[in-house]
Amino acid sequence: MGEEILHKLKGGLIVSCQALEDEPLFSSYIMSRMAYAAKEGGAVGIRANSSADIKAIKETVTLPVIGIVKKEYAGSEVYITPTIKEVDELVSCGAEIIALDATNRQRPGGETLKDFWKEVRVKYPNQLFMADCATYEEGMEASILGFDLIGTTLSGYTRETKEVKLPNLLLMKQLSRVIKGPVIAEGGIWSPEQLKEAFSAGVFAAVVGSAITRPRDITNYFVTGSGCRNGNEMR
């Protein structure tokens, strides 16, 4: 089953359909239509946040879903599927792949990634898991631990990598050269040219989110990039 899911993703574009509570498109229904539009456009998979959104998306499209739950816990910077509670939630809603933060940052309760992963894999031995990493070292460690997919998702979003230029093509290339399993490009891809460069770096598949599914960010990208008049400044 796992090989079949990966075969569907190979060489294709995965579209991240997410909207948080403070965003205009926050709605499971809207995310399901976003996913449908992505499918119509040629996406091979969807990345989505929360069981509510994933359930709505899976009722609308049959594409494989990379599921996450964003949850903040006191004392930890890890917020992508941080505890076993979120993993349980994602398994229950049928996410084909579950992504979680695989950085070296301290997890909620002081738990290490190694201990957390051991708990997760024992409980769900047949579930596909993706490691959201920020550095080469984290990607290699996740591969050694036994994650099924390695993503560059968090490069540029941790203290250690906040100055890194995105998309991090070098990281994609480095990981793709040495890791036998699928390496997923994610983070900062804003054009077809950058997507093509990611595949040239050797990645298995790529995730694009904001550039496709966040109209507020897309609008701001055009406004600030062109220097045209900002309508918000006139209010």
C-alpha positions in Angstrom: 0.0 0.0 0.0 2.8 2.4 0.9 4.6 1.8 -2.4 1.4 2.5 -4.3 0.9 5.8 -2.5 4.5 6.8 -3.2 4.2 5.8 -6.9 1.2 8.2 -7.2 3.3 11.1 -5.8 6.6 10.5 -7.7 7.6 13.3 -10.0 4.5 15.3 -9.3 3.3 18.5 -7.6 1.7 18.2 -4.1 -0.4 21.3 -3.3 -0.7 22.5 0.3 -4.2 23.6 1.1 -4.1 25.3 4.4 -5.7 28.3 6.1 -5.3 29.2 9.8 -8.0 30.9 11.9 -6.6 34.4 11.2 -6.7 33.9 7.4 -9.6 34.9 5.1 -10.1 31.4 3.7 -10.3 29.6 7.0 -12.9 26.9 6.3 -12.8 23.1 5.8 -15.3 23.6 2.9 -13.1 26.1 1.2 -10.0 23.9 1.6 -11.9 21.0 0.1 -12.7 23.1 -3.0 -9.0 24.3 -3.1 -8.0 20.6 -3.2 -10.5 19.9 -6.0 -9.1 22.9 -8.0 -5.6 21.6 -7.4 -6.6 18.1 -8.7 -8.2 19.7 -11.8 -4.9 21.6 -12.3 -2.8 18.4 -12.2 -1.7 18.0 -8.6 -0.8 14.4 -7.5 -1.4 15.0 -3.8 -2.6 17.4 -1.1 -1.0 18.6 2.1 -3.5 19.7 4.7 -3.8 20.8 8.3 -6.3 19.4 10.9 -8.6 16.4 10.8 -11.6 18.6 9.9 -10.0 19.9 6.7 -8.6 16.4 5.8 -12.0 14.8 6.2 -13.6 17.4 3.9 -10.8 17.1 1.4 -11.0 13.3 1.3 -14.7 13.5 0.6 -14.0 15.7 -2.4 -10.8 14.2 -4.0 -9.1 10.8 -4.0 -5.6 12.2 -4.1 -3.2 11.0 -1.3 -3.1 13.4 1.6 -0.1 14.4 3.6 -1.7 15.3 6.9 -0.4 17.6 9.7 -1.9 19.2 12.8 -0.5 22.5 13.8 -0.6 22.9 17.6 1.4 25.1 19.9 2.6 23.9 23.3 4.2 25.9 26.0 8.0 25.6 26.3 8.5 24.2 22.7 8.9 25.7 19.3 7.7 22.5 17.6 4.2 23.0 16.3 3.8 20.6 13.3 2.3 17.3 14.7 4.1 17.8 18.0 2.7 14.9 20.1 1.2 11.5 19.8 -2.2 13.1 20.3 -1.9 14.8 16.9 -0.6 11.7 15.3 -3.7 9.7 16.6 -5.9 12.4 15.2 -4.3 12.1 11.7 -4.5 8.3 11.7 -8.1 8.4 12.6 -9.0 10.7 9.7 -7.2 8.5 7.2 -4.2 10.7 6.1 -2.1 8.5 3.8 1.1 10.2 5.0 1.6 12.0 8.3 4.2 14.8 8.5 5.8 15.9 11.7 8.5 18.2 12.8 11.8 16.4 12.7 14.1 19.2 13.7 16.5 19.0 16.6 14.4 21.4 18.7 13.0 20.3 22.0 9.5 18.8 21.8 6.7 19.3 24.2 7.5 17.9 27.6 11.2 17.8 26.9 10.8 14.7 24.7 13.5 14.0 22.0 12.7 13.3 18.4 14.3 9.8 18.8 12.1 8.9 21.8 9.0 10.4 20.1 9.6 8.5 16.9 10.1 5.2 18.7 6.7 5.7 20.3 5.0 6.6 17.0 6.5 3.8 15.0 5.7 1.1 17.5 2.1 2.3 17.7 1.7 2.7 13.9 4.2 0.4 12.1 2.4 0.5 8.7 1.7 4.2 8.5 3.8 6.4 6.2 5.6 9.3 7.9 7.3 12.3 6.5 10.0 14.2 8.4 9.8 18.0 8.1 13.4 19.1 8.4 15.4 22.3 8.3 19.0 21.1 7.8 21.1 18.4 6.1 22.0 16.9 9.5 18.3 16.7 10.5 17.4 15.1 7.2 20.1 12.5 7.6 19.1 11.8 11.2 15.4 11.4 10.2 16.5 9.0 7.4 18.6 6.9 9.9 15.7 6.8 12.3 13.5 5.3 9.6 11.1 8.0 8.3 9.6 7.1 5.0 9.9 10.5 3.4 12.3 13.4 4.1 11.1 17.0 3.5 12.9 20.3 3.4 9.8 21.9 4.8 11.3 23.8 7.8 14.4 25.2 6.2 14.2 29.0 6.7 11.8 28.6 9.5 14.0 27.7 12.5 16.4 29.9 14.4 19.3 28.1 12.8 18.1 28.6 9.3 16.2 31.9 9.3 18.7 33.6 7.0 18.7 30.8 4.4 17.5 31.8 1.0 14.4 29.9 -0.2 13.8 27.6 -1.9 16.8 25.8 -0.4 18.0 24.1 -3.6 21.3 23.1 -2.1 19.7 21.2 0.7 17.4 19.5 -1.8 20.4 18.4 -3.8 22.5 17.3 -0.8 19.7 15.1 0.6 18.7 13.7 -2.7 22.2 12.5 -3.4 22.6 10.5 -0.2 19.2 9.4 0.9 17.7 6.4 -0.8 14.1 7.1 0.1 11.9 10.0 -1.2 13.1 13.5 -0.6 10.3 16.1 -0.8 11.0 19.7 -1.8 9.0 22.1 0.2 9.4 25.7 1.3 9.6 29.0 -0.7 8.7 27.7 -4.2 6.9 30.6 -5.9 7.3 29.9 -9.6 7.3 27.1 -12.2 11.0 27.9 -12.8 11.8 27.3 -9.1 9.8 24.1 -9.2 11.7 22.9 -12.2 15.0 23.7 -10.4 13.8 21.6 -7.4 13.2 18.6 -9.6 16.6 19.1 -11.3 18.1 18.9 -7.8 16.9 15.3 -7.7 13.8 15.5 -5.4 11.1 12.8 -5.6 8.2 15.2 -5.5 7.5 18.8 -4.5 5.0 20.7 -2.3 3.8 24.2 -3.2 1.4 26.0 -0.9 1.3 29.8 -0.5 2.0 30.5 -4.2 -1.1 28.6 -5.2 -3.6 28.5 -2.3 -3.1 31.8 -0.3 -4.6 34.7 -2.2 -3.7 37.2 0.5 -0.1 36.3 0.3 -0.1 36.0 -3.5 -1.7 39.5 -3.8 0.9 40.9 -1.4 3.7 39.3 -3.4 2.6 41.1 -6.5 2.0 44.4 -4.8 5.3 44.5 -3.0 7.2 43.0 -5.8 6.0 45.5 -8.4 6.0 48.6 -6.3 2.4 49.4 -7.3 0.0 51.2 -5.0 -1.1 49.3 -1.9 -4.8 49.6 -1.4 -4.5 49.1 2.3 -2.5 52.3 2.6 -5.5 54.3 1.3 -7.9 53.2 4.0 
